């Protein structure tokens, strides 16, 4: 006998499916296959390298990630609006001082030198927001050995102590800590993978509640 609770559970599953798929897709009988994360990653790499001449260590910005979300939609993954907003809020704008500096010829060379140091961009970002910090960042970028200061600050006890001293100033709080922003493509892909896993779990739950729903994630299907 079909009970009210059974009907309610089927209706709830259908609503979840509709929310994930978007308007106009909830009643389709076609199974929706999420692209593999390998394809997501390769799509991002191709976009950044072909359109933006991206090199490992280069800084990325909000408008570039907005374009990436459009590309991901074309291959079958529409990142939910609130998830997009959360990631975009952690990006720097194209007109941000640090972004503009790191996209100069000297800046790109500097980026390749500092990318391997932990929280190097975070420290530069914090430094740029301090009084006279912008001129200090500009000197580091243009100087022949500016990257060595980031090496010193990121990898030595003395550099850590310098960061602690800057943390004690009114504008240098938490100087040694991550800012929570996303600066490089590798950082973005790590965050996107977490969002992807959340999407997969939501799809799996919808399938478990309603096997007839127009979703398919059994075996992590790919396009």
C-alpha positions as YAML, in Angstrom:
chain: A
units: angstrom
residues:
- id: 1
  name: UNK
  ca: [0.00, 0.00, 0.00]
- id: 2
  name: UNK
  ca: [1.30, 3.44, -0.92]
- id: 3
  name: UNK
  ca: [1.48, 5.56, 2.18]
- id: 4
  name: UNK
  ca: [1.49, 9.31, 2.53]
- id: 5
  name: UNK
  ca: [5.08, 9.18, 3.81]
- id: 6
  name: UNK
  ca: [6.15, 7.30, 0.68]
- id: 7
  name: UNK
  ca: [4.49, 9.86, -1.56]
- id: 8
  name: UNK
  ca: [6.07, 12.68, 0.44]
- id: 9
  name: UNK
  ca: [9.54, 11.12, 0.14]
- id: 10
  name: UNK
  ca: [9.15, 10.78, -3.65]
- id: 11
  name: UNK
  ca: [8.01, 14.38, -3.92]
- id: 12
  name: UNK
  ca: [10.95, 15.59, -1.82]
- id: 13
  name: UNK
  ca: [13.41, 13.65, -3.99]
- id: 14
  name: UNK
  ca: [11.90, 15.19, -7.11]
- id: 15
  name: UNK
  ca: [12.26, 18.68, -5.64]
- id: 16
  name: UNK
  ca: [15.93, 18.03, -4.80]
- id: 17
  name: UNK
  ca: [16.50, 16.79, -8.35]
- id: 18
  name: UNK
  ca: [14.84, 19.89, -9.79]
- id: 19
  name: UNK
  ca: [17.00, 22.18, -7.62]
- id: 20
  name: UNK
  ca: [20.19, 20.47, -8.78]
- id: 21
  name: UNK
  ca: [19.31, 20.32, -12.45]
- id: 22
  name: UNK
  ca: [17.74, 23.76, -12.79]
- id: 23
  name: UNK
  ca: [14.51, 24.95, -14.40]
- id: 24
  name: UNK
  ca: [12.99, 22.88, -17.15]
- id: 25
  name: UNK
  ca: [14.91, 19.67, -16.47]
- id: 26
  name: UNK
  ca: [13.09, 18.07, -13.55]
- id: 27
  name: UNK
  ca: [10.67, 16.02, -15.66]
- id: 28
  name: UNK
  ca: [13.11, 14.74, -18.26]
- id: 29
  name: UNK
  ca: [13.73, 11.01, -18.39]
- id: 30
  name: UNK
  ca: [17.31, 11.39, -19.51]
- id: 31
  name: UNK
  ca: [19.98, 10.55, -16.94]
- id: 32
  name: UNK
  ca: [22.23, 13.49, -16.12]
- id: 33
  name: UNK
  ca: [25.91, 12.57, -16.04]
- id: 34
  name: UNK
  ca: [28.28, 14.83, -14.17]
- id: 35
  name: UNK
  ca: [31.64, 15.25, -15.95]
- id: 36
  name: UNK
  ca: [34.56, 13.65, -14.15]
- id: 37
  name: UNK
  ca: [36.72, 15.94, -12.04]
- id: 38
  name: UNK
  ca: [39.62, 15.12, -14.36]
- id: 39
  name: UNK
  ca: [37.61, 16.75, -17.13]
- id: 40
  name: UNK
  ca: [36.78, 19.71, -14.89]
- id: 41
  name: UNK
  ca: [40.47, 20.14, -14.10]
- id: 42
  name: UNK
  ca: [41.58, 19.82, -17.73]
- id: 43
  name: UNK
  ca: [38.90, 22.32, -18.81]
- id: 44
  name: UNK
  ca: [40.22, 24.83, -16.27]
- id: 45
  name: UNK
  ca: [43.83, 24.24, -17.30]
- id: 46
  name: UNK
  ca: [43.01, 24.64, -20.98]
- id: 47
  name: UNK
  ca: [41.02, 27.84, -20.41]
- id: 48
  name: UNK
  ca: [43.67, 29.53, -18.30]
- id: 49
  name: UNK
  ca: [46.62, 28.50, -20.45]
- id: 50
  name: UNK
  ca: [45.04, 29.21, -23.84]
- id: 51
  name: UNK
  ca: [43.04, 32.35, -23.05]
- id: 52
  name: UNK
  ca: [45.13, 33.91, -20.29]
- id: 53
  name: UNK
  ca: [48.59, 32.53, -21.12]
- id: 54
  name: UNK
  ca: [48.67, 31.14, -17.59]
- id: 55
  name: UNK
  ca: [51.92, 29.79, -16.18]
- id: 56
  name: UNK
  ca: [52.30, 27.91, -12.91]
- id: 57
  name: UNK
  ca: [52.42, 30.40, -10.07]
- id: 58
  name: UNK
  ca: [50.60, 33.21, -11.89]
- id: 59
  name: UNK
  ca: [47.94, 35.06, -9.94]
- id: 60
  name: UNK
  ca: [44.29, 34.59, -10.96]
- id: 61
  name: UNK
  ca: [41.36, 36.98, -10.55]
- id: 62
  name: UNK
  ca: [37.59, 37.04, -10.12]
- id: 63
  name: UNK
  ca: [36.62, 37.65, -13.76]
- id: 64
  name: UNK
  ca: [38.68, 34.68, -14.91]
- id: 65
  name: UNK
  ca: [36.90, 32.36, -12.50]
- id: 66
  name: UNK
  ca: [33.52, 33.71, -13.61]
- id: 67
  name: UNK
  ca: [34.47, 32.71, -17.14]
- id: 68
  name: UNK
  ca: [35.50, 29.27, -15.89]
- id: 69
  name: UNK
  ca: [32.08, 28.70, -14.33]
- id: 70
  name: UNK
  ca: [30.55, 29.34, -17.76]
- id: 71
  name: UNK
  ca: [32.91, 26.80, -19.32]
- id: 72
  name: UNK
  ca: [32.03, 24.22, -16.68]
- id: 73
  name: UNK
  ca: [28.34, 24.72, -17.42]
- id: 74
  name: UNK
  ca: [29.00, 23.89, -21.07]
- id: 75
  name: UNK
  ca: [30.59, 20.54, -20.16]
- id: 76
  name: UNK
  ca: [27.73, 19.57, -17.86]
- id: 77
  name: UNK
  ca: [28.45, 20.97, -14.39]
- id: 78
  name: UNK
  ca: [26.49, 24.03, -13.31]
- id: 79
  name: UNK
  ca: [28.05, 25.09, -10.03]
- id: 80
  name: UNK
  ca: [25.31, 26.31, -7.73]
- id: 81
  name: UNK
  ca: [25.04, 30.07, -7.39]
- id: 82
  name: UNK
  ca: [25.79, 30.16, -3.67]
- id: 83
  name: UNK
  ca: [28.88, 28.01, -4.22]
- id: 84
  name: UNK
  ca: [30.04, 30.28, -7.02]
- id: 85
  name: UNK
  ca: [29.54, 33.34, -4.85]
- id: 86
  name: UNK
  ca: [31.48, 31.81, -1.96]
- id: 87
  name: UNK
  ca: [34.48, 31.17, -4.21]
- id: 88
  name: UNK
  ca: [34.26, 34.50, -6.04]
- id: 89
  name: UNK
  ca: [34.18, 36.35, -2.72]
- id: 90
  name: UNK
  ca: [37.63, 34.90, -2.05]
- id: 91
  name: UNK
  ca: [39.11, 36.14, -5.32]
- id: 92
  name: UNK
  ca: [40.90, 39.43, -5.95]
- id: 93
  name: UNK
  ca: [39.50, 41.82, -8.58]
- id: 94
  name: UNK
  ca: [41.36, 42.50, -11.81]
- id: 95
  name: UNK
  ca: [42.07, 46.07, -10.67]
- id: 96
  name: UNK
  ca: [43.49, 44.98, -7.31]
- id: 97
  name: UNK
  ca: [46.99, 46.37, -6.73]
- id: 98
  name: UNK
  ca: [48.61, 42.97, -6.22]
- id: 99
  name: UNK
  ca: [46.93, 41.50, -9.31]
- id: 100
  name: UNK
  ca: [48.12, 44.40, -11.47]
- id: 101
  name: UNK
  ca: [51.66, 44.17, -10.13]
- id: 102
  name: UNK
  ca: [51.90, 40.40, -10.54]
- id: 103
  name: UNK
  ca: [50.73, 40.61, -14.17]
- id: 104
  name: UNK
  ca: [53.64, 42.79, -15.26]
- id: 105
  name: UNK
  ca: [56.65, 41.15, -16.87]
- id: 106
  name: UNK
  ca: [58.62, 41.46, -13.63]
- id: 107
  name: UNK
  ca: [55.61, 40.29, -11.66]
- id: 108
  name: UNK
  ca: [55.21, 37.08, -13.63]
- id: 109
  name: UNK
  ca: [58.88, 36.28, -13.22]
- id: 110
  name: UNK
  ca: [58.55, 36.99, -9.49]
- id: 111
  name: UNK
  ca: [55.44, 34.77, -9.31]
- id: 112
  name: UNK
  ca: [57.34, 31.79, -10.71]
- id: 113
  name: UNK
  ca: [60.02, 32.32, -8.08]
- id: 114
  name: UNK
  ca: [57.74, 32.56, -5.04]
- id: 115
  name: UNK
  ca: [54.99, 30.07, -5.91]
- id: 116
  name: UNK
  ca: [56.75, 27.24, -4.07]
- id: 117
  name: UNK
  ca: [56.90, 29.11, -0.76]
- id: 118
  name: UNK
  ca: [54.04, 28.50, 1.69]
- id: 119
  name: UNK
  ca: [51.58, 31.41, 1.92]
- id: 120
  name: UNK
  ca: [53.81, 33.63, -0.22]
- id: 121
  name: UNK
  ca: [50.87, 35.36, -1.89]
- id: 122
  name: UNK
  ca: [49.11, 35.70, 1.45]
- id: 123
  name: UNK
  ca: [52.08, 37.58, 2.86]
- id: 124
  name: UNK
  ca: [52.34, 39.83, -0.19]
- id: 125
  name: UNK
  ca: [48.62, 40.55, 0.00]
- id: 126
  name: UNK
  ca: [48.84, 41.48, 3.68]
- id: 127
  name: UNK
  ca: [51.96, 43.55, 3.09]
- id: 128
  name: UNK
  ca: [50.27, 45.50, 0.27]
- id: 129
  name: UNK
  ca: [47.47, 46.50, 2.63]
- id: 130
  name: UNK
  ca: [49.86, 48.05, 5.20]
- id: 131
  name: UNK
  ca: [51.08, 51.66, 5.19]
- id: 132
  name: UNK
  ca: [53.89, 51.98, 2.59]
- id: 133
  name: UNK
  ca: [53.28, 48.30, 1.85]
- id: 134
  name: UNK
  ca: [52.57, 48.86, -1.83]
- id: 135
  name: UNK
  ca: [55.94, 50.45, -2.43]
- id: 136
  name: UNK
  ca: [57.58, 47.57, -0.54]
- id: 137
  name: UNK
  ca: [55.81, 45.01, -2.72]
- id: 138
  name: UNK
  ca: [56.80, 46.90, -5.87]
- id: 139
  name: UNK
  ca: [60.44, 46.91, -4.77]
- id: 140
  name: UNK
  ca: [60.36, 43.18, -4.05]
- id: 141
  name: UNK
  ca: [58.93, 42.47, -7.49]
- id: 142
  name: UNK
  ca: [61.39, 44.66, -9.37]
- id: 143
  name: UNK
  ca: [64.47, 43.81, -7.31]
- id: 144
  name: UNK
  ca: [66.75, 41.06, -8.60]
- id: 145
  name: UNK
  ca: [66.51, 39.06, -5.37]
- id: 146
  name: UNK
  ca: [63.14, 40.14, -4.04]
- id: 147
  name: UNK
  ca: [61.93, 36.54, -3.94]
- id: 148
  name: UNK
  ca: [64.55, 35.77, -1.31]
- id: 149
  name: UNK
  ca: [62.64, 37.88, 1.21]
- id: 150
  name: UNK
  ca: [59.58, 35.65, 0.70]
- id: 151
  name: UNK
  ca: [61.82, 32.60, 1.08]
- id: 152
  name: UNK
  ca: [63.21, 34.07, 4.29]
- id: 153
  name: UNK
  ca: [59.79, 34.92, 5.71]
- id: 154
  name: UNK
  ca: [58.19, 31.61, 4.76]
- id: 155
  name: UNK
  ca: [60.91, 29.11, 5.60]
- id: 156
  name: UNK
  ca: [63.12, 30.44, 8.41]
- id: 157
  name: UNK
  ca: [62.48, 30.97, 12.15]
- id: 158
  name: UNK
  ca: [63.79, 34.52, 11.83]
- id: 159
  name: UNK
  ca: [61.38, 35.24, 9.01]
- id: 160
  name: UNK
  ca: [58.53, 33.85, 11.07]
- id: 161
  name: UNK
  ca: [59.55, 36.11, 13.95]
- id: 162
  name: UNK
  ca: [59.52, 39.08, 11.57]
- id: 163
  name: UNK
  ca: [55.97, 38.15, 10.61]
- id: 164
  name: UNK
  ca: [55.03, 37.96, 14.27]
- id: 165
  name: UNK
  ca: [56.37, 41.47, 14.81]
- id: 166
  name: UNK
  ca: [54.35, 42.72, 11.85]
- id: 167
  name: UNK
  ca: [51.31, 40.95, 13.32]
- id: 168
  name: UNK
  ca: [51.64, 43.15, 16.39]
- id: 169
  name: UNK
  ca: [51.16, 46.31, 14.32]
- id: 170
  name: UNK
  ca: [47.65, 47.77, 13.81]
- id: 171
  name: UNK
  ca: [47.52, 46.83, 10.10]
- id: 172
  name: UNK
  ca: [49.59, 43.62, 10.09]
- id: 173
  name: UNK
  ca: [47.40, 41.32, 12.15]
- id: 174
  name: UNK
  ca: [47.83, 37.58, 11.42]
- id: 175
  name: UNK
  ca: [50.64, 38.34, 8.98]
- id: 176
  name: UNK
  ca: [51.95, 34.75, 8.96]
- id: 177
  name: UNK
  ca: [48.52, 33.17, 8.55]
- id: 178
  name: UNK
  ca: [46.62, 32.41, 5.33]
- id: 179
  name: UNK
  ca: [44.19, 35.12, 4.28]
- id: 180
  name: UNK
  ca: [41.61, 32.61, 3.06]
- id: 181
  name: UNK
  ca: [41.81, 34.06, -0.46]
- id: 182
  name: UNK
  ca: [42.47, 32.06, -3.62]
- id: 183
  name: UNK
  ca: [45.51, 33.25, -5.57]
- id: 184
  name: UNK
  ca: [46.62, 30.49, -7.94]
- id: 185
  name: UNK
  ca: [44.93, 28.00, -10.25]
- id: 186
  name: UNK
  ca: [46.16, 25.09, -8.14]
- id: 187
  name: UNK
  ca: [44.42, 26.62, -5.11]
- id: 188
  name: UNK
  ca: [41.21, 27.09, -7.09]
- id: 189
  name: UNK
  ca: [41.21, 23.50, -8.33]
- id: 190
  name: UNK
  ca: [41.59, 22.25, -4.77]
- id: 191
  name: UNK
  ca: [38.58, 24.28, -3.69]
- id: 192
  name: UNK
  ca: [36.58, 23.22, -6.76]
- id: 193
  name: UNK
  ca: [37.25, 19.58, -5.99]
- id: 194
  name: UNK
  ca: [35.61, 20.03, -2.58]
- id: 195
  name: UNK
  ca: [32.57, 21.64, -4.24]
- id: 196
  name: UNK
  ca: [32.48, 18.82, -6.79]
- id: 197
  name: UNK
  ca: [32.41, 16.21, -4.04]
- id: 198
  name: UNK
  ca: [29.53, 18.04, -2.36]
- id: 199
  name: UNK
  ca: [27.64, 17.94, -5.67]
- id: 200
  name: UNK
  ca: [28.25, 14.21, -6.06]
- id: 201
  name: UNK
  ca: [27.04, 13.50, -2.53]
- id: 202
  name: UNK
  ca: [23.87, 15.50, -3.16]
- id: 203
  name: UNK
  ca: [23.21, 13.57, -6.36]
- id: 204
  name: UNK
  ca: [23.83, 10.24, -4.66]
- id: 205
  name: UNK
  ca: [21.42, 11.13, -1.88]
- id: 206
  name: UNK
  ca: [18.78, 12.12, -4.41]
- id: 207
  name: UNK
  ca: [19.22, 8.81, -6.23]
- id: 208
  name: UNK
  ca: [18.99, 6.86, -2.99]
- id: 209
  name: UNK
  ca: [15.72, 8.57, -2.07]
- id: 210
  name: UNK
  ca: [14.22, 8.23, -5.52]
- id: 211
  name: UNK
  ca: [15.78, 5.73, -7.96]
- id: 212
  name: UNK
  ca: [13.55, 7.07, -10.76]
- id: 213
  name: UNK
  ca: [14.86, 10.62, -10.43]
- id: 214
  name: UNK
  ca: [16.65, 11.98, -13.54]
- id: 215
  name: UNK
  ca: [20.07, 11.73, -11.89]
- id: 216
  name: UNK
  ca: [22.81, 9.18, -12.21]
- id: 217
  name: UNK
  ca: [25.98, 9.08, -10.17]
- id: 218
  name: UNK
  ca: [26.27, 5.36, -9.58]
- id: 219
  name: UNK
  ca: [29.85, 4.45, -10.40]
- id: 220
  name: UNK
  ca: [30.74, 8.17, -10.79]
- id: 221
  name: UNK
  ca: [29.64, 8.29, -14.46]
- id: 222
  name: UNK
  ca: [31.37, 10.69, -16.80]
- id: 223
  name: UNK
  ca: [30.60, 12.41, -20.04]
...
